[in-house]
Amino acid sequence: MAGAPARSPLALALPALPPIAGVQLGAAAAGLRYRDRPDLMMAALAPGSTAAGVFTRNRCPGAPVDWCRAALAGGQARGLVVNAGNANVFTGEAGRRAAAATATAAAQLLDCAPEEIFLASTGVIGQVLPHEKLVAALPALHASLGADGFALAAGAIMTTDTFPKASTREAALGGRTVRLTGIAKGSGMIAPDMATMLAFLFTDAALPAPVLQRLLAAGVDRSFNRTTVDSDTSTSDTVLLFATGAAGNDPAADTTAFAAALDEVLLDLALAVVRDGEGATKLIRIDVRGAVSNPSARRIGLAIANSPLVKTAIAGEDANWGRIVMAVGKAGEPADRDKLAIAIGGTWIARDGTVVPGYDEAPVAAHMRGREIVIEVALGLGDGGDTVWTCDLTHGYIDINGSYRS
């Protein structure tokens, strides 16, 4: 495999990750594709843990996605196994056997049913997963699990990522303080639609599976589904949330504060993935207001965020706002050229179908030299609005993806 890319200039330091009662994690080097680095993580969950999940809408999902969708029907979880380097996608019956063998082996170690084991794989598509190596590594990995294993787990699930990603919060729930921690991986093939993006969240809250599912689906829609790196929706996109119940709160308690904490963790993870976009040097926020509806605003925002011309202009620090106009117009959503207004970095450039009189590009050019870029679009058509995030497109993206399998 080609040398690992340099750490992203937008990288975030891994925060302190305190234990979650009822969760033990660890990582191991199974040699599935990478050498001399962990590529396998496992989490053991307390009996009675509940689960929720949101998955890719890609019509060619991997075997682990199919496995998790079926397992989720039970609402219960005892373990999670994730490997990096091989996506176990488009591998036919061999892929299904690999998933079943992995779940069965983990279930024997955790003394539970295979249907209580959740799986995820990330990496190269179309290569049979050597699950014999994976299964052989599980007993020693299981023996090494600990409450302080979050950082190890976050590192083991990386592929082209340049830094591990995690977030943690506390919230009040039913008279108790509960803890929530999540880890994620993702760098390229990122346009979650759930939804090679994976995220796993753990909490000690006591919440039934249907409540977890409702909260997770809403939170994912407000976070991962508002981000894009390259417009490609992975075959493996998975977000799983596990609740151990160890906090002992009333399961019927008001979840408002917990939902807010969940939303914050999900957005932290989603933006960390964008910051680690393959070859990225700039984080871009796009605020769209005045659309005919919120969904219309999001589609316009994503059209801008996915435009190679917009993304390369930002990479080159070129305040080429005409490309933003183009992207608004190509989105297929209601837009009126003569009502459109565009700002970059708080400076309004165009309004009412033309350049703002006296426009001075100097402050915009200065903003473009920064690491975090803000684009505002005002359509003047209604009350709809939304925000999406993306990154720039540099030659580094080509370098990484042109040699990904070599």
N, C-alpha and C positions, 0 to 999 in steps of 0.2 A: 504494500500500500504506500502511496506517496506520503511524504512528510506531512505532519499535522500542520494546519494553518496557524499563523500567529494569533495570539489572543486578541479578541476584538477590542478596538479602542473605546467601545461603548460598554465594555464588560463591567459587571457589578460584583462586588465582593460578596462571598457567601455569608449570610447572616448567622448569628448563633442560633442553633436549632435544638431547643430543649426537648427532652423525651416526651412522648405521648403515651399515657398509660394504656397498656394493652397492645402496644406495637413494638415489635423487635425487628431490626433490619440488619442487613449485611451485604457484602459484595465479594465476588471471587473472580479469578481469571480462569475461564473455561477454555480459552483458546479457540473460540468459534470462528473468529476471523482475525482479531487483533492479537498482537503479541506483547507480552510484558506490561499488560494493563488489565484492570478489572473489566469484564464485559458481561457480567451476570449479577443481578441483584435479586434478593428474596426478602419478603416481609412476612412475618407471622403475626396473626391477629388473634385476639382473645376470643374464646367461644362466645357466640351470641352477637358477634359484630355484624352490622348491616352494611349494605353496599349500594352504590348508585353509579351509573356510567353513561357517558355520552360518546358517540363514536362517529367516525367518518361517514360521509354520504357518498364517497367514492364507490362506484358500482363494481370495482375489482378489489374488495377488501382482502386482507390477509387472514390466514386461518386463526390466529389469536383473536381477531375481532369477532369472527363467527363464534368462537368458543365463549368469549365474554358475553356476547349478546344472549346466548343460551343460558349461561350460568346466572346472569342477572335476574332471570325469571324467579329464581329462588329467594333473592333478596338477602342472602346470607353469605358471609365470607370468612375464611380462615387463613387465606394466604394469597400472596402475589409473587409471580416469578416473571422477570423481565430480562431479555437478552439484547445486546447491541451487536451490530455488525452483519446480521442476517435478518431480513424482515419476515421470512416465512410467508411470502406472498407469491401467488401464481405458481404454487408447488404441488397442486393437485392432491391426490390421496396421500402422498408423502407428507405434505404439510399438515393434513388433518391427523395423521398418525403421530407426528412430532408433537402437536399440541396435546393430544390425548395422553401420550407417554409422559410428557412433562408434568401435566396436571396430576396424573396418577402417582408419579414418583413423589411429588411434593405433598400430596394428600397422605401418603403412607408415613411421611416424616412428621406431619402435623396431626395425624390421627383424625382425619375427617374425610368427607366424600370428595371425589375429584371435582364435582360441581361447585364446591366451595373454594376452589382455587381459581384465581384470575390470572390471565396471561397477557403479555405484550411483547412484541418483537420489533426491532427497528434496524434498518441497514439496507443491504443490497436486495433488490427484488429479483425473483426468478431462480434463486439458488436454493437447493434443498438444505434445510437446517440440519446440521449434524447433531441431532438431539441426543445421541449416545454420549457425546462429550458433555452436553448440558446436564443430563441425568446423572452422569458419573460425578459431576462437581457438586451436586446438591447436598449430599450428606455432610460433607465438611463445611459447606456454606451454612447449612442449618445449625450445625454445632457452634458456629461463630457468631450467630445473631445476637444483637444487643440493642438496648434502648437508645444508645448514642450513635446509631448507624446511619442517620439521615445523610450526612455528608458523603459517606462512602457510597451509598445508594445513588445519590445524585451524580456522582462521577462515573459510576459504572454504566449508566444508561446513555452516555453521550456517544455520538457518531462524529459528524463534522463540527459539533459544538466546540467552541473554544473556551468556555467556562461553564461550571456547574450552576444550576439555577434552583433557587429555593426561596420560600417565603413563609412567615409564621405570624399568627395573630392569637389574641385571646378575646373572649367575648362572654357576656353574661347570658346564661340560659337556665331558666327555671330555678333561680336562686343559687346557682353554682357558676363558678368561672370555668369555662371550657377552653381547651387549647386546640388550635388547628394549624397544621403544617403541611406544605405541599412542595414537591420537587417536580421538575419538568426537564425535558430535552427537546431540542428543535433548533434548526439553523437554516436548512433549505427544504424545498418541497413544502412550503408553508403557505397555505391559504385555507385554514381550518373551516370546514363546512359541516358542522355537527348539529358534526360536532355542533413524514418520518418524524409528527409532533406527538409527544406523549406527556401526560401529567398525572401525578398520583398524589392524592390528598388524604390525610389521616386526621381524625379528631377523636377525642375521648368523650364526646357528647353522646348521649343516649337519644337517638332519633330513629324512628321507623323508616324502612327503606322507601316507601312512597314519598315521605316528606323529604328525605335526602335527594331523591330523584327530581322532585319539583324544584328544589333550591339549586341543585347543580345545573339543571338544564337552563334555568333563568340566568344563572351567573355566567355560564359559558357563552350564552348569547350576548352578554354585555361585555365580554372580554375577548376570548379567543376568536369569536366570530366577527370581531371588528379589527382583526389584524391580518396582514399579508406580507410575505417577503417576496414571493415570485409568482404568485397566482396559481401555483400547483397544489391541489388538494391531495394529500398523501393517502395511500392505501391503508395506512396504519393508525391514523389519528385516533387517539383514545384519551379520555379523561375519566379517571375513576376516583370515587370518594368513598372512604371507609370510616365507619363510626363504631368505636369499640364499646361505648356505653359506660366506660369506667368512671366517668365523672359523676354518675348517679343522679343526674337531673331528672326532672319530670319530663317524660317523653312527649307530653302534650303541651309543654310550655310554649309561650310566644317565641317565635324564632326570628324576630325582626333584627335583633343585635347580631345573632349568629349569621344570618343571611348577609348582613353588611360586612362582617369579617370575611366570610367566604368570598364575596365579591372582590374584596381588596386583595386577597391572596391570589385569586384567579387572574386579576388584572396584573398584579406583580409578575406572575409567571408568564403571562402572554407577552408583556412588554419586554421581559428578559429574553424571550425567544426572538423577538424582533431586533433587539439590540445585538443579538448574536447572528443575525442574518448573514448568510455566506458572503464574505467580502464587504460587509457593511461598514461604513464610516460615519453615518448620520442616522439618527432616529427622527422620523417625520410624523408629525401629528397633523391631521387634516380635519378641520371643523367645517361642517356644512350646515348652513341655516337657511331658513326661508324656502324650504322645499315644499312640495305639495303634501308630503307625508314623511314620517320617520323612515320607513323602508326605502322610499325614493332617495332620501338624503344619504342613506348608507350606500345604496348602489352607486350614486354619484361619487361619494367619497372613495369607494373601492375602485372605481374607474380611474380616478386620479392616482390612487396608491399603486395600482398595477400597471400604469403606463410606463413602458421602458423609456420613452422620451422625457417624461417628467423626472423619473428616478435618475437617469444619467445626467440630466441638467443639474440636479441637486448634487450629485457626486462631483461634478465639475465646478460647483459653486457658481453656476450661471443663473442669474435671476431671470430666466426665460419664462415669464408668466404666460406667454401665448400658448405654451404647451398645456397649461392648466385649463385655459379656455377650450382648447381642443378636446381635452379629456372630459370636461363637463358635457360638451356637445355630443360626444360619441357614446355616452352612457346609456342612451335610449330612454332617458327619463325627461319629464317636462322641464324645459329651460327656455328662457327668453334672453337672447343676446343683449337686448337693450335694457334689461333690468339686472344683469349680472354684475357682481362686484367681487373683486379678488384682492386679498391682502397677504403679504408674506412678512412674518416677524412683526406684525402689528402695524405695518405701513400699507395703507390702501393704495393700490397701483392702478386698478381699472374700476370704473363705475359707469353705469348707464351706457354701456356699449362702446366705451372709449377710454383712453388713458386719462387718469386724474390730472387736471390742469396743474402745472408746476411740479409734477412728479419728480422726485429726486431719488435716484437709484442707490445713492451712497449707503443709507442705513439698511436697505435690503441686501446689498452686497456684503455688508458687515455681518448681517444675520446669517447669510448663507455660508460664511466661513466658520460658523459654530458647529457644535456636534448635534444640537437638537433644533430642528426646523419646524416652524409652525405655519401652516397654510390655512387661511380662512376663505370660505366661499359663501357669499350671500346671493341667493337666487331671487328673492323678492316676490315669491309666488304664494307662499303660505306659511304655516307654522311648523312645518316639519324640520327636524334637525337630527344630526348624529355626528359621532366622531369616530374616525378610524386611524390606525397607526400602520406605518410601513417603514422601510429603510431605503437607502439609496442603492443604486445598481452600479457596481464597479467591475473592473477587470478581474478582481479577486473571485467573483462569482464564477466566471468562466474557468479560471485556473483550478478551482476546487472541483467543479462538476465535470470538467473535461478529463480529469484523471481519477474520478471517484472510485472506479473498480480496479485501478492498477496499483 
